[in-house]
Structures are given as structure tokens and as C-alpha cells.
Amino acid sequence: MQKLPALLDAAGTLLAGLVPGAIGATVTLAFERGLTWGQRFLQLAVGTVVSFYAARMVGAIWHGLDPFVMDGVKFTIGMIAFKATPRFIASAVDVVAGVPGIIRDRYLPKGE
């Protein structure tokens, strides 16, 4: 039965790391107009996850930062990822849509 307290502790630690980015993304979502619920959820997820891992990276590079500074860094990086998500998705769709033409031009014989 010692596994349950360890799992609960790990879940609490994960939530503590995700909450600042999630709050920042949620606050920004309140001001975004014209988004569907799916787009809102995707941006929230991207902002939260990116802020979590970016904070880990910043913490590994600059040891001993004050927790308030780390929360600010997480929030800022999460917001940048949050705002970049729609443009990233649009760019990815453009690239994926062009792949069949690239394959056709490169590997199939030219029709005359």
C-alpha cells in the first residue's frame, strides 16, 4: 500500500508544475475572440505543456532561480507557445497539403 501515497505525491508535483502555465493560458483564452472550443483546448494544452518543459530546461540551465521568477518564465514561454499554436497549425497544414505534389513531381514520371 505504500505505492498509493507515492503516486499521489507524484501527481501533486505534476499538477504544481502545470498549474502556473495553465492559469496563464486560461487567462489569455478569456480575451481571445472567435475560437472554437477545440481550438481553445488545443491552445491551452500546448501552452501548459510547453511551459512545463521549458521551465525544466531553464531550471537546469540557471540553478537556484527564485520560484517567483520561474513561474514568470513558465508563464511567458507558455504564452508564446499559446499564441504561436494557430500559425504553427496553419503552416503544418500547408506543408502536409503540398507533400503529394512534391512526391508526384519527384518520383513519378512526367506526363506529356
N, CA, C and O atoms as a MOPAC input file, in Angstrom:
PM7 MOZYME 1SCF
protein

 N      0.80300 1    -1.20700 1     0.00000 1
 C      0.00000 1     0.00000 1     0.00000 1
 C      0.84300 1     1.26700 1     0.00000 1
 O      0.29300 1     2.36800 1    -0.00900 1
 N      2.14700 1     1.13700 1     0.01000 1
 C      2.99300 1     2.31500 1     0.00400 1
 C      3.02400 1     2.98000 1    -1.36300 1
 O      3.48300 1     4.11700 1    -1.47700 1
 N      2.55800 1     2.31800 1    -2.38300 1
 C      2.58400 1     2.88500 1    -3.73300 1
 C      1.56800 1     4.00700 1    -3.90500 1
 O      1.82700 1     4.96400 1    -4.63400 1
 N      0.42100 1     3.90400 1    -3.24900 1
 C     -0.60900 1     4.92900 1    -3.40300 1
 C     -0.14400 1     6.29400 1    -2.90800 1
 O     -0.33400 1     7.27200 1    -3.63200 1
 N      0.45000 1     6.42800 1    -1.72700 1
 C      0.95000 1     7.74900 1    -1.32600 1
 C      2.02600 1     8.29200 1    -2.26400 1
 O      2.08600 1     9.49700 1    -2.50800 1
 N      2.87300 1     7.41000 1    -2.78800 1
 C      3.90700 1     7.85000 1    -3.72600 1
 C      3.28100 1     8.34300 1    -5.02700 1
 O      3.72400 1     9.34600 1    -5.58800 1
 N      2.25400 1     7.64400 1    -5.51000 1
 C      1.55700 1     8.07400 1    -6.73000 1
 C      0.83900 1     9.40000 1    -6.51500 1
 O      0.86700 1    10.27100 1    -7.38500 1
 N      0.20000 1     9.55500 1    -5.37200 1
 C     -0.48700 1    10.82400 1    -5.06600 1
 C      0.50700 1    11.96800 1    -4.96100 1
 O      0.23100 1    13.07700 1    -5.41900 1
 N      1.66000 1    11.70600 1    -4.36200 1
 C      2.69500 1    12.73500 1    -4.25400 1
 C      3.21400 1    13.12600 1    -5.63600 1
 O      3.40700 1    14.31000 1    -5.91500 1
 N      3.44000 1    12.14100 1    -6.49500 1
 C      3.89900 1    12.42400 1    -7.85700 1
 C      2.85300 1    13.20600 1    -8.64200 1
 O      3.19600 1    14.12000 1    -9.39200 1
 N      1.58000 1    12.85300 1    -8.47700 1
 C      0.50800 1    13.57800 1    -9.17300 1
 C      0.42600 1    15.01800 1    -8.68200 1
 O      0.22100 1    15.93500 1    -9.47800 1
 N      0.58500 1    15.22000 1    -7.38100 1
 C      0.58200 1    16.58200 1    -6.83300 1
 C      1.73600 1    17.41600 1    -7.35700 1
 O      1.56900 1    18.59800 1    -7.65800 1
 N      2.90400 1    16.80400 1    -7.46500 1
 C      4.07300 1    17.50500 1    -8.00900 1
 C      3.85600 1    17.87900 1    -9.47000 1
 O      4.19600 1    18.98500 1    -9.88800 1
 N      3.28900 1    16.95800 1   -10.24600 1
 C      3.00000 1    17.25100 1   -11.65200 1
 C      2.00200 1    18.39900 1   -11.77800 1
 O      2.19900 1    19.30900 1   -12.58300 1
 N      0.95100 1    18.35800 1   -11.00100 1
 C     -0.04500 1    19.43700 1   -11.04400 1
 C      0.55600 1    20.77600 1   -10.63000 1
 O      0.24500 1    21.80900 1   -11.22400 1
 N      1.41200 1    20.76100 1    -9.61900 1
 C      2.05800 1    22.01400 1    -9.18300 1
 C      2.92000 1    22.59400 1   -10.29500 1
 O      3.03800 1    23.81400 1   -10.40900 1
 N      3.52100 1    21.74300 1   -11.11200 1
 C      4.32300 1    22.22900 1   -12.22900 1
 C      3.48800 1    22.73100 1   -13.38900 1
 O      3.91800 1    23.62200 1   -14.12200 1
 N      2.29300 1    22.16900 1   -13.56500 1
 C      1.45000 1    22.54800 1   -14.70300 1
 C      0.54700 1    23.74800 1   -14.42000 1
 O      0.16100 1    24.45800 1   -15.34900 1
 N      0.20900 1    23.98200 1   -13.16400 1
 C     -0.80100 1    24.99200 1   -12.83600 1
 C     -0.43200 1    26.41100 1   -13.27700 1
 O     -1.29400 1    27.07900 1   -13.84700 1
 N      0.80000 1    26.92700 1   -13.05400 1
 C      1.07700 1    28.30400 1   -13.49700 1
 C      0.87700 1    28.51700 1   -14.99800 1
 O      0.28600 1    29.51700 1   -15.40700 1
 N      1.36100 1    27.59100 1   -15.81400 1
 C      1.16300 1    27.71500 1   -17.26300 1
 C     -0.29100 1    27.60800 1   -17.64700 1
 O     -0.75800 1    28.32500 1   -18.53300 1
 N     -1.01500 1    26.71400 1   -16.98700 1
 C     -2.43700 1    26.53800 1   -17.28300 1
 C     -3.23000 1    27.78700 1   -16.91500 1
 O     -4.13000 1    28.18800 1   -17.65200 1
 N     -2.90600 1    28.39700 1   -15.79600 1
 C     -3.59600 1    29.63100 1   -15.39200 1
 C     -3.32700 1    30.73600 1   -16.39800 1
 O     -4.24300 1    31.46100 1   -16.78900 1
 N     -2.07400 1    30.86900 1   -16.82100 1
 C     -1.73600 1    31.90300 1   -17.80300 1
 C     -2.45600 1    31.70000 1   -19.11900 1
 O     -2.97600 1    32.65200 1   -19.70100 1
 N     -2.49000 1    30.45900 1   -19.59200 1
 C     -3.18000 1    30.17000 1   -20.85000 1
 C     -4.68000 1    30.39200 1   -20.71100 1
 O     -5.32300 1    30.87100 1   -21.64400 1
 N     -5.24000 1    30.05000 1   -19.56100 1
 C     -6.67200 1    30.23400 1   -19.33900 1
 C     -7.03900 1    31.70600 1   -19.30900 1
 O     -8.06800 1    32.10100 1   -19.85600 1
 N     -6.20700 1    32.52100 1   -18.67600 1
 C     -6.46400 1    33.96500 1   -18.63300 1
 C     -6.45600 1    34.53600 1   -20.04200 1
 O     -7.30900 1    35.35300 1   -20.38800 1
 N     -5.50800 1    34.11400 1   -20.84700 1
 C     -5.44900 1    34.61500 1   -22.22000 1
 C     -6.63200 1    34.13800 1   -23.04000 1
 O     -7.13600 1    34.87100 1   -23.89100 1
 N     -7.07900 1    32.91300 1   -22.79200 1
 C     -8.24300 1    32.40400 1   -23.52300 1
 C     -9.46800 1    33.26800 1   -23.29400 1
 O    -10.32400 1    33.37900 1   -24.17000 1
 N     -9.55600 1    33.87400 1   -22.13200 1
 C    -10.70700 1    34.72400 1   -21.82900 1
 C    -10.76500 1    35.93700 1   -22.75900 1
 O    -11.84000 1    36.48800 1   -22.99300 1
 N     -9.62400 1    36.35000 1   -23.28500 1
 C     -9.58200 1    37.53700 1   -24.13700 1
 C     -9.54900 1    37.23100 1   -25.62000 1
 O     -9.64400 1    38.14800 1   -26.43600 1
 N     -9.41600 1    35.96700 1   -25.99200 1
 C     -9.39500 1    35.58100 1   -27.39700 1
 C    -10.81900 1    35.50900 1   -27.93500 1
 O    -11.70500 1    34.95200 1   -27.28800 1
 N    -11.03000 1    36.06000 1   -29.08900 1
 C    -12.35200 1    36.04600 1   -29.71700 1
 C    -12.32800 1    35.14000 1   -30.94600 1
 O    -11.30200 1    35.01000 1   -31.61400 1
 N    -13.47100 1    34.51500 1   -31.23600 1
 C    -13.63500 1    33.75400 1   -32.46800 1
 C    -12.99000 1    32.38400 1   -32.48100 1
 O    -12.79500 1    31.82000 1   -33.55800 1
 N    -12.65200 1    31.82900 1   -31.33800 1
 C    -12.06600 1    30.49100 1   -31.30000 1
 C    -13.13800 1    29.46200 1   -30.96400 1
 O    -14.04700 1    29.72600 1   -30.17600 1
 N    -13.01800 1    28.29800 1   -31.56800 1
 C    -13.91200 1    27.20400 1   -31.19700 1
 C    -13.40000 1    26.60100 1   -29.88600 1
 O    -12.28100 1    26.88400 1   -29.45800 1
 N    -14.23400 1    25.76700 1   -29.25500 1
 C    -13.80500 1    25.12700 1   -28.01700 1
 C    -12.62800 1    24.20000 1   -28.26300 1
 O    -11.75400 1    24.07500 1   -27.40400 1
 N    -12.58700 1    23.55200 1   -29.41300 1
 C    -11.45600 1    22.68500 1   -29.75100 1
 C    -10.15700 1    23.46900 1   -29.87500 1
 O     -9.11700 1    23.04000 1   -29.37700 1
 N    -10.22100 1    24.63300 1   -30.54600 1
 C     -9.04400 1    25.48200 1   -30.67100 1
 C     -8.59600 1    25.99000 1   -29.30500 1
 O     -7.40000 1    26.05100 1   -29.02100 1
 N     -9.55400 1    26.35100 1   -28.46800 1
 C     -9.22100 1    26.82600 1   -27.11700 1
 C     -8.52300 1    25.72800 1   -26.31900 1
 O     -7.51800 1    25.98200 1   -25.65500 1
 N     -9.05800 1    24.50300 1   -26.38600 1
 C     -8.44900 1    23.39900 1   -25.64800 1
 C     -7.04500 1    23.11400 1   -26.15900 1
 O     -6.12900 1    22.90300 1   -25.36400 1
 N     -6.86400 1    23.10600 1   -27.47900 1
 C     -5.55200 1    22.84100 1   -28.05200 1
 C     -4.54600 1    23.89300 1   -27.60600 1
 O     -3.42900 1    23.55400 1   -27.21500 1
 N     -4.92800 1    25.16500 1   -27.66100 1
 C     -4.01300 1    26.21500 1   -27.24000 1
 C     -3.70000 1    26.10600 1   -25.75100 1
 O     -2.55800 1    26.31800 1   -25.34300 1
 N     -4.69200 1    25.78200 1   -24.94600 1
 C     -4.46900 1    25.60400 1   -23.51300 1
 C     -3.49100 1    24.46000 1   -23.27300 1
 O     -2.56600 1    24.59200 1   -22.47200 1
 N     -3.68700 1    23.34700 1   -23.95700 1
 C     -2.80800 1    22.19500 1   -23.77900 1
 C     -1.37900 1    22.50900 1   -24.21600 1
 O     -0.42600 1    22.16600 1   -23.51700 1
 N     -1.23100 1    23.15000 1   -25.35200 1
 C      0.10200 1    23.48500 1   -25.85200 1
 C      0.79900 1    24.45500 1   -24.90500 1
 O      1.95700 1    24.24200 1   -24.54400 1
 N      0.11000 1    25.51200 1   -24.50300 1
 C      0.71100 1    26.48000 1   -23.59200 1
 C      1.13100 1    25.85900 1   -22.27500 1
 O      2.19300 1    26.18300 1   -21.74300 1
 N      0.30100 1    24.96600 1   -21.74300 1
 C      0.59400 1    24.33100 1   -20.46000 1
 C      1.77700 1    23.38300 1   -20.56300 1
 O      2.68600 1    23.43800 1   -19.73500 1
 N      1.77900 1    22.51500 1   -21.56700 1
 C      2.84700 1    21.52500 1   -21.70300 1
 C      4.17900 1    22.19600 1   -22.03600 1
 O      5.20800 1    21.84200 1   -21.46100 1
 N      4.16900 1    23.15200 1   -22.95200 1
 C      5.40900 1    23.83800 1   -23.30800 1
 C      5.96700 1    24.58000 1   -22.10400 1
 O      7.17500 1    24.55000 1   -21.87000 1
 N      5.11400 1    25.24400 1   -21.33800 1
 C      5.61700 1    25.97800 1   -20.17400 1
 C      6.23300 1    25.03300 1   -19.15700 1
 O      7.23300 1    25.37600 1   -18.52600 1
 N      5.65100 1    23.84100 1   -18.98300 1
 C      6.19200 1    22.85800 1   -18.03600 1
 C      7.60400 1    22.44000 1   -18.44000 1
 O      8.52400 1    22.48100 1   -17.62300 1
 N      7.77500 1    22.04200 1   -19.69400 1
 C      9.08900 1    21.55900 1   -20.12400 1
 C     10.09400 1    22.69500 1   -20.28700 1
 O     11.28300 1    22.50300 1   -20.03200 1
 N      9.64400 1    23.85600 1   -20.70000 1
 C     10.55400 1    24.99100 1   -20.81600 1
 C     11.07400 1    25.40100 1   -19.44300 1
 O     12.24200 1    25.76200 1   -19.30400 1
 N     10.21700 1    25.34800 1   -18.43300 1
 C     10.66200 1    25.68500 1   -17.08000 1
 C     11.70100 1    24.68200 1   -16.59000 1
 O     12.65600 1    25.05900 1   -15.91200 1
 N     11.52100 1    23.41500 1   -16.92700 1
 C     12.52200 1    22.41200 1   -16.56300 1
 C     13.87100 1    22.72800 1   -17.22100 1
 O     14.92200 1    22.60900 1   -16.59100 1
 N     13.82400 1    23.13000 1   -18.48500 1
 C     15.04500 1    23.45300 1   -19.20200 1
 C     15.72400 1    24.67700 1   -18.58500 1
 O     16.93300 1    24.66800 1   -18.34900 1
 N     14.95200 1    25.71900 1   -18.32700 1
 C     15.50800 1    26.93900 1   -17.73900 1
 C     16.06700 1    26.64400 1   -16.35700 1
 O     17.13200 1    27.14700 1   -15.99800 1
 N     15.35800 1    25.83300 1   -15.57700 1
 C     15.84300 1    25.46600 1   -14.25300 1
 C     17.13400 1    24.66400 1   -14.30600 1
 O     17.97200 1    24.78300 1   -13.41200 1
 N     17.30300 1    23.85400 1   -15.33800 1
 C     18.53600 1    23.07300 1   -15.47500 1
 C     19.71000 1    23.96100 1   -15.88800 1
 O     20.85400 1    23.69900 1   -15.51600 1
 N     19.42200 1    25.00500 1   -16.65300 1
 C     20.49100 1    25.90000 1   -17.11000 1
 C     20.88500 1    26.88300 1   -16.01800 1
 O     22.06900 1    27.05900 1   -15.72800 1
 N     19.88500 1    27.52400 1   -15.41100 1
 C     20.14100 1    28.51800 1   -14.36000 1
 C     19.62400 1    27.97900 1   -13.03100 1
 O     18.44400 1    28.11200 1   -12.70800 1
 N     20.52000 1    27.37300 1   -12.27500 1
 C     20.15800 1    26.77300 1   -10.99000 1
 C     19.85000 1    27.86200 1    -9.96700 1
 O     20.43400 1    28.94500 1    -9.99700 1
 N     18.93600 1    27.56000 1    -9.07600 1
 C     18.68200 1    28.42700 1    -7.93100 1
 C     17.84800 1    29.65800 1    -8.21300 1
 O     17.87400 1    30.60500 1    -7.42800 1
 N     17.10500 1    29.67400 1    -9.31800 1
 C     16.22300 1    30.81700 1    -9.56700 1
 C     15.09700 1    30.82100 1    -8.54500 1
 O     14.61700 1    29.76800 1    -8.12500 1
 N     14.69000 1    31.99800 1    -8.16000 1
 C     13.57700 1    32.14000 1    -7.23500 1
 C     12.32100 1    31.52500 1    -7.84800 1
 O     12.11300 1    31.66300 1    -9.05300 1
 N     11.47700 1    30.85400 1    -7.06600 1
 C     10.24700 1    30.26500 1    -7.62400 1
 C      9.34500 1    31.28700 1    -8.32000 1
 O      8.67600 1    30.95300 1    -9.29800 1
 N      9.32100 1    32.51700 1    -7.82900 1
 C      8.52300 1    33.55300 1    -8.47300 1
 C      9.05000 1    33.83800 1    -9.87700 1
 O      8.26400 1    34.01700 1   -10.80900 1
 N     10.36000 1    33.88200 1   -10.03400 1
 C     10.96800 1    34.11000 1   -11.34800 1
 C     10.67300 1    32.92800 1   -12.26200 1
 O     10.34600 1    33.11700 1   -13.43300 1
 N     10.78600 1    31.70800 1   -11.73600 1
 C     10.49000 1    30.52700 1   -12.54500 1
 C      9.03900 1    30.52200 1   -13.01300 1
 O      8.76000 1    30.16000 1   -14.15500 1
 N      8.10800 1    30.92200 1   -12.13700 1
 C      6.70600 1    30.99200 1   -12.55100 1
 C      6.51500 1    32.03500 1   -13.64800 1
 O      5.72400 1    31.82900 1   -14.56800 1
 N      7.23400 1    33.14900 1   -13.55500 1
 C      7.17100 1    34.16900 1   -14.60500 1
 C      7.71100 1    33.65100 1   -15.92400 1
 O      7.14600 1    33.91900 1   -16.98500 1
 N      8.80800 1    32.90800 1   -15.85500 1
 C      9.39200 1    32.32800 1   -17.07000 1
 C      8.42100 1    31.32000 1   -17.67200 1
 O      8.18400 1    31.33100 1   -18.88000 1
 N      7.86000 1    30.45300 1   -16.83900 1
 C      6.89000 1    29.46000 1   -17.33000 1
 C      5.71100 1    30.14900 1   -17.99900 1
 O      5.28200 1    29.75800 1   -19.08400 1
 N      5.19700 1    31.16700 1   -17.34900 1
 C      4.04400 1    31.88500 1   -17.88100 1
 C      4.38000 1    32.49600 1   -19.24000 1
 O      3.61200 1    32.36000 1   -20.19200 1
 N      5.52200 1    33.16500 1   -19.32600 1
 C      5.90800 1    33.84000 1   -20.57100 1
 C      6.11800 1    32.84500 1   -21.71200 1
 O      5.62000 1    33.05900 1   -22.81700 1
 N      6.84000 1    31.77400 1   -21.45900 1
 C      7.08800 1    30.79000 1   -22.50400 1
 C      5.78700 1    30.09500 1   -22.91700 1
 O      5.56300 1    29.83200 1   -24.09800 1
 N      4.94300 1    29.80400 1   -21.93900 1
 C      3.64800 1    29.20900 1   -22.25800 1
 C      2.79100 1    30.12700 1   -23.10900 1
 O      2.09100 1    29.66400 1   -24.01000 1
 N      2.83700 1    31.43100 1   -22.83300 1
 C      2.05900 1    32.39500 1   -23.61600 1
 C      2.57700 1    32.48300 1   -25.04500 1
 O      1.79200 1    32.58800 1   -25.98800 1
 N      3.88700 1    32.44100 1   -25.20600 1
 C      4.45400 1    32.47400 1   -26.56000 1
 C      4.00000 1    31.24500 1   -27.34300 1
 O      3.59400 1    31.35500 1   -28.50000 1
 N      4.07100 1    30.07900 1   -26.71300 1
 C      3.61800 1    28.84700 1   -27.37900 1
 C      2.12300 1    28.91200 1   -27.66800 1
 O      1.66800 1    28.49100 1   -28.73100 1
 N      1.37100 1    29.43900 1   -26.71900 1
 C     -0.07800 1    29.57100 1   -26.86500 1
 C     -0.42100 1    30.43400 1   -28.07300 1
 O     -1.28700 1    30.07100 1   -28.86800 1
 N      0.24500 1    31.56500 1   -28.21600 1
 C     -0.04900 1    32.47300 1   -29.31900 1
 C      0.46800 1    31.93300 1   -30.65500 1
 O     -0.07800 1    32.26600 1   -31.70700 1
 N      1.50900 1    31.10900 1   -30.62500 1
 C      2.08300 1    30.59100 1   -31.86500 1
 C      1.33400 1    29.37700 1   -32.39900 1
 O      1.51200 1    29.01800 1   -33.56300 1
 N      0.50700 1    28.73800 1   -31.58800 1
 C     -0.15300 1    27.49600 1   -31.99800 1
 C     -0.96400 1    27.63600 1   -33.28200 1
 O     -0.79500 1    26.80300 1   -34.17200 1
 N     -1.83900 1    28.64200 1   -33.43800 1
 C     -2.62200 1    28.71700 1   -34.68500 1
 C     -1.74800 1    28.88300 1   -35.92900 1
 O     -2.01900 1    28.26700 1   -36.96000 1
 N     -0.71100 1    29.70300 1   -35.84300 1
 C      0.16800 1    29.88300 1   -37.00200 1
 C      0.94200 1    28.60900 1   -37.30200 1
 O      1.15400 1    28.26800 1   -38.46600 1
 N      1.36500 1    27.90200 1   -36.25600 1
 C      2.07800 1    26.63900 1   -36.45100 1
 C      1.17600 1    25.62000 1   -37.14000 1
 O      1.60500 1    24.93800 1   -38.07200 1
 N     -0.06900 1    25.51500 1   -36.68500 1
 C     -1.00700 1    24.56100 1   -37.28300 1
 C     -1.26200 1    24.91500 1   -38.74500 1
 O     -1.27900 1    24.03200 1   -39.60200 1
 N     -1.46000 1    26.20000 1   -39.03500 1
 C     -1.70300 1    26.61600 1   -40.42200 1
 C     -0.49500 1    26.29000 1   -41.29600 1
 O     -0.65900 1    25.81800 1   -42.42100 1
 N      0.70500 1    26.53300 1   -40.80000 1
 C      1.91200 1    26.22400 1   -41.56900 1
 C      2.05800 1    24.72500 1   -41.78100 1
 O      2.42000 1    24.28400 1   -42.87200 1
 N      1.77800 1    23.94200 1   -40.74900 1
 C      1.88100 1    22.48600 1   -40.87000 1
 C      0.88300 1    21.95000 1   -41.88500 1
 O      1.20600 1    21.04800 1   -42.65700 1
 N     -0.32500 1    22.50000 1   -41.88800 1
 C     -1.33600 1    22.07100 1   -42.86200 1
 C     -0.88100 1    22.39700 1   -44.27400 1
 O     -1.05900 1    21.58300 1   -45.18000 1
 N     -0.29500 1    23.57900 1   -44.48200 1
 C      0.20200 1    23.94700 1   -45.80800 1
 C      1.29200 1    22.98500 1   -46.28200 1
 O      1.30700 1    22.57100 1   -47.44100 1
 N      2.19800 1    22.63900 1   -45.37300 1
 C      3.28200 1    21.72600 1   -45.74000 1
 C      2.72800 1    20.34500 1   -46.06300 1
 O      3.09800 1    19.75300 1   -47.07700 1
 N      1.85300 1    19.83000 1   -45.22100 1
 C      1.28900 1    18.49800 1   -45.43800 1
 C      0.47300 1    18.46300 1   -46.72400 1
 O      0.50400 1    17.47000 1   -47.45100 1
 N     -0.24900 1    19.53000 1   -47.00900 1
 C     -1.04900 1    19.57200 1   -48.23100 1
 C     -0.16400 1    19.55600 1   -49.47900 1
 O     -0.59500 1    19.07900 1   -50.52900 1
 N      1.05900 1    20.06500 1   -49.38300 1
 C      1.95700 1    20.09400 1   -50.52800 1
 C      2.74300 1    18.81800 1   -50.74000 1
 O      3.36900 1    18.65000 1   -51.78700 1
 N      2.72800 1    17.90800 1   -49.76400 1
 C      3.52400 1    16.68000 1   -49.86200 1
 C      3.13800 1    15.81900 1   -51.06000 1
 O      4.04200 1    15.35500 1   -51.75600 1
 N      1.85900 1    15.57200 1   -51.35200 1
 C      1.54700 1    14.74700 1   -52.53200 1
 C      2.11800 1    15.31900 1   -53.83400 1
 O      2.59300 1    14.56700 1   -54.68500 1
 N      2.07200 1    16.62300 1   -53.98900 1
 C      2.63400 1    17.23300 1   -55.19000 1
 C      4.14100 1    17.06800 1   -55.27300 1
 O      4.68800 1    16.83900 1   -56.35200 1
 N      4.81200 1    17.18600 1   -54.13500 1
 C      6.26000 1    17.00300 1   -54.09700 1
 C      6.61500 1    15.56700 1   -54.45500 1
 O      7.54500 1    15.32800 1   -55.22500 1
 N      5.88200 1    14.61600 1   -53.90000 1
 C      6.13100 1    13.20100 1   -54.20500 1
 C      5.87100 1    12.92700 1   -55.68300 1
 O      6.66100 1    12.25100 1   -56.34200 1
 N      4.75800 1    13.45700 1   -56.20300 1
 C      4.42600 1    13.25700 1   -57.61900 1
 C      5.52700 1    13.83100 1   -58.50400 1
 O      5.96800 1    13.16300 1   -59.43900 1
 N      5.97700 1    15.04600 1   -58.23200 1
 C      6.99000 1    15.68100 1   -59.07100 1
 C      8.34100 1    14.97900 1   -58.98900 1
 O      9.08300 1    14.93900 1   -59.97100 1
 N      8.65600 1    14.43700 1   -57.84600 1
 C      9.96700 1    13.84500 1   -57.66200 1
 C     10.04700 1    12.39700 1   -58.12600 1
 O     11.05100 1    11.99000 1   -58.71000 1
 N      9.00300 1    11.61700 1   -57.87200 1
 C      9.11500 1    10.17200 1   -58.07800 1
 C      8.29500 1     9.60200 1   -59.23800 1
 O      8.58300 1     8.49900 1   -59.70400 1
 N      7.31600 1    10.30600 1   -59.69600 1
 C      6.50400 1     9.77800 1   -60.79700 1
 C      6.95900 1    10.37300 1   -62.11300 1
 O      7.40600 1    11.51800 1   -62.16300 1
 N      6.84400 1     9.58700 1   -63.19200 1
 C      7.27700 1    10.12000 1   -64.48900 1
 C      6.38900 1    11.28400 1   -64.92500 1
 O      5.19500 1    11.32300 1   -64.63000 1
 N      6.98900 1    12.20500 1   -65.61500 1
 C      6.26700 1    13.39000 1   -66.08300 1
 C      5.31400 1    12.98500 1   -67.21200 1
 O      5.71200 1    12.31500 1   -68.16500 1
 N      4.06100 1    13.40100 1   -67.09000 1
 C      3.09300 1    13.12600 1   -68.15300 1
 C      3.18200 1    14.18900 1   -69.23100 1
 O      3.29900 1    15.38000 1   -68.94000 1
 N      3.12600 1    13.75600 1   -70.45400 1
 C      3.21900 1    14.74300 1   -71.53700 1
 C      1.96800 1    14.80100 1   -72.33100 1
 O      1.87500 1    15.57800 1   -73.28100 1

